[in-house]
Structures are given as structure tokens and as C-alpha cells.
Amino acid sequence: MARKRQKKDKKRDKEIAEAAYKVLAHESSPRSASQKNPGLDTSSVGVDIGTSKIAIAKSQDNKLAFTSELNAFIEVRYSKFTEKILKQNQINHYKSDDTLVIFGDGAEAFANIMNVEMRRPMQQGLLNPKEGNAIEIIRGILDGLAGAPSKRDAQLCFSIPGIPEEASSDVIYHEAVLKRYLEDKGYKAKSINEGLAVVFSELEAENFTGIGISAGGGMCNVCLAFLSVPVLSFSIRKGGDFIDDAVASVTGEVNTRIKMIKEKELDLTVKPTDDVEDALHIYYDDLILTLVRKLKEALVETSKLPELGRPIPIVLSGGTAKPDGFAERFEMMVDREDLPVEISEARMAKDPLYATAKGALIAASYQE
């Protein structure tokens, strides 16, 4: 009986590995993009260390080059066949006892094939205390994306979340661990608030005055800046993961499938056609309303609000803000809540997925 079970397990391992091979054959390199280079230092690096993804911005060949990897992992039973497939396709992994830990973009392919949930090195914008190998996985992703510095003490700026009221000490630890690792690699590392990075990336024409919002997987980060100087910043511990978990809970679907629907199919301008879409609309409205009301509260309570003189824009970025209709819903709720500052518009970043990394690169370049 045991021999039959072992044979069955081996057959399943082979089937999983072969199915993954078909998917991963087209997804073996980090996702990338590029933009026109505004004359930034070629040795500097901008890093967006997000709950869902880690993104890198560099200046190369007169262009801004972006790459990213999923900040997630999955464990599968060890087999030589699976390990061979992973090595052949250059999929990030390492062996731990009798399991293979697959991390980065490859983890999503395996999770979809096996219909299981991915695990996260970060939770709600910070290092996940429930995952003992969290730092090791983040290091592995950063090693592959950022690499070694091109010169001694090259400038690197990495994003950190705004401090939520209930987790100020967690942010201190999160920032210190990442900075130490990046400095050990040879970079001169400095952190930047995620919302401020969006301001640097998107509001040059407005003299870096306005509100930058990064809606990520674990948090939504907000920063109001005046002439590039941060006036207030905060975060809420709701993001894409909150939506995925909530929708999965009320529909009985697996989080990984909800995430895929949200990222590839969701359109908030179109009436829902099934239970999953209906739940996505409901929880998106909840997240946006929570964010707008917290922004209003922060603006009312701050004693440092400058005389702005004219309406200011809000720029939205991050994967959670990407579905069509997000900016329109956000602007509608801003109008309803009557903020204490006049808003000229709420618009999407030029590239919502890489705005934070670009802003971090701009900050790093000006550290030279």
C-alpha cells in the first residue's frame, strides 16, 4: 500500500512539474518595462519593496528600466524531476529539508496549477513575523533584481510604508533589517516614504506639490508634499490582500483565483455579473471610503498644513489602484467627503506599478 502511495505521489509530482513547465517556459524572466530617461544617475537604484511585488528602477541606455518579481513563495514536495525543471527555467528556488521553496513569479504559476494559496514574506506592508524565511526570500528576490552595485557606495533608495498608528515599532525594525542587508551588498542605502516616492515620480510639473497615494497589496500609503517637502504621511492597513481575503471568504473561492480575476478582468465601471465581481465592487468601495475618510481626518488634524494657494492633485498608483474605474470612484468619494483642501483632480500615475520605484530612483539620484 505504501509503495502504491509513493508511486502515486511521484506521478503527481511529475504531472505538476510538467504542467508548470508549460506555464513557466513563457515566464522565466522578471517582468520588465521602460520609460524615457530624464537624465538620472546610471549607478543609482530605486527599489519598491511591496507586499505583493518588489520592483526595481534603474537608468540604462538613455531609458528608465524597470523589473519586478512577485514577493511570494510556495513550498512543494522535493523531487529531482521538479528541481531539474526549476533549474532549466531559472526559476527562483531553494531546497529546505524535503521541500522545494519556489519564490518570485514562479510561485504564482505553481499556486494556480495546484489551486493553493501563495505565502507572503511580507504582511500588510511589513516583514511577516509568521514566516521564518521571510528575510531570506526577500534577499533572494533583491539579489536577482538589483544585483551588485555598479560602483562603490552607489546610491540606493528603498520604499518604506507610512507608519500606521498601531505598528510604529514594526516599521522601525522593517526599515533597519532591509537597510542593513542592502548596505552589506555595498550600496549606500536610504529609505523613502512610499507616498512621497509617488510625488517625486508623478508631480514634477506641479513643483512636487500634491498628494501621492500608493495602493499596494498590504497597505495604502499617503503623503501630502509641498514643494517636495512631506507635510503629512500615513498608511492604512488595507490593500489588495484585504480585498482578496474578504472576497474569498464570502464566495468560497481561493485567494489566488480572486487575485487573478482582480488583476486581469475587473472593471469597476461595469456592473457586476456574478458573486465574485459583486464582492470585489463592495470591498473596493469599502477600501476607497476608508482611505478617503482617513485622509480627511489627517488633513483636519494636522497643524502643519501650508497655504497651498490653489487646488492640488491626487495621484494614484499601485497594483490595487489599477482596475478601470478606480480613479473615478476615488474622485467621487473625495467630492462627497468635502476635504479641507481643494483638489484639482484625482488621476492615475503614468505607470501605476512602477511609480514608487521611479520616485525612489529620483530620490537616490539626487543623493549623489
Secondary structure, 3 states (H helix, E strand, C coil): CHHHHHHHHHHHHHHHHHHHHHHHCCCCCCEEEEEECCCCCCCCEEEEECCCEEEEEEEECCEEEEEEEECCEEEEECCHHHHHHHHHCCCCEEEECCEEEEECHHHHHHHHHHCCCCECCEECCEECCCCCCHHHHHHHHHHHHCCCCCCCCCEEEEEECCCCCCCHHHHHHHHHHHHHHHHHCCCEEEEEEHHHHHHHHHCCCCCCCEEEEEECCCCEEEEEEECCEEEEEEEECCCHHHHHHHHHHHHCCCHHHHHHHHHHCCECCCCCCCHHHHHHHHHHHHHHHHHHHHHHHHHHHCCCCCCCCCCEEEEEECHHHCCECHHHHHHHHHHHHCCCCCEEEEEECCCCCCHHHHHHHHHHHCCC
